[in-house]
């Protein structure tokens, strides 16, 4: 019997043009899903965030958020879901207590200053689900630090460094 991770990866290897998720009368293809998954995975890998790393995802009822969840679970990272409909103070408190190395959210959620401030204070990198199929994942312009121990787990004992989104974009996304 295959694991959930193996099933996800096998599904993503299927036909890119095949319909995957219908939302408001529009079909997103498995290629669309795979592009988001690979963008998020590449960003996390370049940050050194491997399997078991906590990744927070501010969810909305949209295909790109489903793709983000598929990608995090398929990568073996630990998915922590946060409610995108929560009031600013509640969402900020959730991010502050999440101990996540990275926060994934929609572009409009990153315009919420309490979310940005909480992610920055927590030292989490920010990734934006842009909704643009040409660039479905983009770094968020906040300062963050990646805190990892020798096996890639989040810890308060070793700081790897503080970076900006432009550092992240050039080194992690190749932009």
N, C-alpha and C positions, 0 to 999 in steps of 0.2 A: 504494500500500500504506500502510495506517495504522500509526502508531507504537503501541507498547504503551500509552503514556499515553493516546492517543486511544481505544484499545479499552477501557481501564479506564473512562474517563469516559463512553463510550457505554453500557457495561454498567450503570453506576450510574444512568443516565437511564432505564433500563427500568422495568417494573412493580415497584412497591415490595413488593407482596404475593408476588411470585414467590419460590420457594425458592432459596436460594443455597448454604448450607453445612449439612450434616448432622453433628451431633455428639451422641454418646450418645443416639441415637434422637430428637433434637429438631432441627427445621429452623429455622435463622435465615434470614430473608428478605433480599432485596436492600435493602429499606427499613432493616432493622437494620444492615446493612453500611454503607449510605449515611449513616445517622445518626452512626456512629462516624467515618467518613471526614470528614464535614462538621464534626464537633466538633473533631477533631484539626487539620483544615485551618484552621478559624477561629482556634483558639488559636495556631497557628504564624504565621498572617498577622498577628494583632494583636501578636505579639512581633517582627514584622518579619523573620520567617524565611521567605524566599522560595525559589525554585528553586535547587538546588545546595547548600542548607544540609544539614549532616550531622545526621540524626535517628537516635538509637540506640533500638532497640526490644528490650526483654527479652522473649524469646518463650516462649510456652507453647503447647501443642497445643490451642488453643481458637479458636472462631470470631472472637472480638473481636481476637485477635492477627492472624489472617488479614486481617481488615478493616483493622487498623492498617497492615500491610504494603501492602495494596492502596492505601490512602490516601496513604502516603508516596511510593510509586512513582508513583501517579497525579498527585501534586502537582508532580512534577519535583524533589523533594528527594532527597537521597542517603540511602538506607536502610543502616544499619549494624545487623546483627542480633547480639544477645547471648543466651547460653544461660541461660534461667531456671532450669535444673536444676543449674547450676554451683554449687560451694560458695561461701559468702559472700566469702571472700578472693579467689577467682578472678573472681567477678562484679565486685567492687569494683575490682580491678586493670584489668579490661576497660573499665569505665566511666571510670576515671581516664585511660586511654590513648586513649579514643575521640575526644576533641576534638569532642564533639557539643554542639550548642546546647540540645538538649532530650532527655530520656530518657523513653520511654514504657514503662510496666510495669503489671502487674496490681496490684490493691490489696494483695494479700497479699505481693507482692514489695516494695512500699514499706514494709511493716512490718519488713523486714530492715534493721537499722541500718547495716551496712556499705554497702549500696546507697545509702541516704539520705546517708550521710557522703561517699561518693565523688562522688555527683552534686553535692552542695553544694560540695565542695572543687574540683570541675571547673568550677563556675559554671553548670551546666546547669539549666534549668528542668525540672520534673518533671510529667508527665501520667499520671494513673491511668486504666486501663481498669477501670471499676467493675463491669461485669457487670449493671448496672441499666439496662434499656432507657429509663427515664425520664430518666436522666442518665448516658449511657454514658462520658463523659469528664469528669474532674475534676482540678483542680490539686492538686499535692502541696505540703504545708506545709514547704517548705525554702526557704532563701534562695538566690537564684541571681542571676547577672548575664548579660546578653546581650551578647556581644562580637562586634561586626560591623564590617566595613569599609564603605566607601561603596556597594558593590554587594551587600551582604547576605551576604558570606562570613565564616565564623568566622575571627577573627584575634586575636592577642594584643596588638595595638597600640592598640585603641580600645575603652574600656569605655563602654557606654551607660548602665548603672546597675545597682544591686543592688535586688532586689525580694523581697517575701514572697509566699506563695501567696494571701493575702487581696488584695494589690495586683493580682496576676495575675487572680484570680477576678473582681474588680470591673472591671478595665480590659480584660481579654482575653476573658473568657467572659460578661461582662454579668451577673454574679451579684451 
